[in-house]
């Protein structure tokens, strides 16, 4: 049950959003979660400031998941998200934050896991 919330300062086309969603769908296997339960939110045109300066090429990514993963897998996931965003979407790696939140209670379809 992962949820990946992506906020980027730049504007993305619908096809870029679709490609980003697909790339994250593949990457989520790094933290041993299936794409079949992945939900992704992509917000572009976000106003992001880092160190007091507006970042026209910054991004913030929040990864929530039912359960947890190892520090090593989180690190690998950070590398992959960074590769995706800096390589294909013009995000500045120095203005990119990624957080991970393990969740013990997760509701879906009227009940909790």
N, C-alpha and C positions, 0 to 999 in steps of 0.2 A: 504494500500500500504506500508507494511513494508519491509525493507531490513535489514538483519542481516549479518554483515561482521565479520567473526571469523578468528583470526590469532593465531595459537598455535605454541609454540616452538618445541614440540615433533612431531614425525611422526605418522600419522594416516593411518590405512588401509582403503580401499574403503568401507568395511562394517562399520567401525567406523564412517566414514564420513556420510554414509547413516543413521546410527542410530542417530548421532548428529543432522542432518537435521530434522529427524522425531521428536526428542525431542524438538527442537526449534519450530517446527510447532505446537506442543501442547502448548508450553509455551506462544506463541504469543497471545493467547486468554486472558492472564492476562492484556494486554494493550488494550483489546477490538478490536483486529484486526483478520481477518480471515486468516487461513492458505492458503486458495485458492488464495490469492494475495501476499503471502509471497515469497520473493526471498532470498536465502541464498548463501553466498560465504564462503568457508572454505579453508584457506591456512595453510598448516602445514609446519613444518621445518623453521618457521620464526625466524630470529635473533632478539631477544628482550632483551633489557637492562632495568633494574630497579635499581635506586639508584647507577648508574655507574657500575653495575655488570650484566654480561650476565645471563639470566634466562633460564635454560634448560627446566623448567617446567612452564613457564609463558604463559599468553595469553592476547590478547586485543580483545574486542568485541565492535563493533559500531552498534548501532540500530538506523536506520533512519525510520521515519514514517510520512505518510501524516496526518496532524493534530497533535494532541498531546494527552498525557494521564496525569492523575493526578500524583502528587509526590508519593502518596501512591502506585499506580500501578507500577510506575517505580521502587520503592523500592522492591515491590514483585517480579518484573521481574528480578531485580538484584539478589535477593535471589535464584530464580529458575535457572538462568544461572549459578550462582556460584555452586549450588548443582549439576547441570548436569556436568559441566566441572571438578570440583574437585572430584566428586564421580566416574565418569565413564571414565575420560580421563587423570587422573593424574596431573591435573593442580594445582599449588600451589595458593591457594586463596589470599595469601599475594603478589603475583606477577600477579594479574589479574585486569585489568582495564576494565570498561564497561562505554560507553558513550551513551547518547540519544540525537538525533537531530530531533526535530519536523520540518516538511517541509510544507510550505504553497502552493507551486506550485510543482506538480508532474506530469511528462509526462508519458504517456503509450499509446501504439498502435496509435501513430500519433497525439495525442492531449493531452491537460492537463486537470486535474480534477479541 
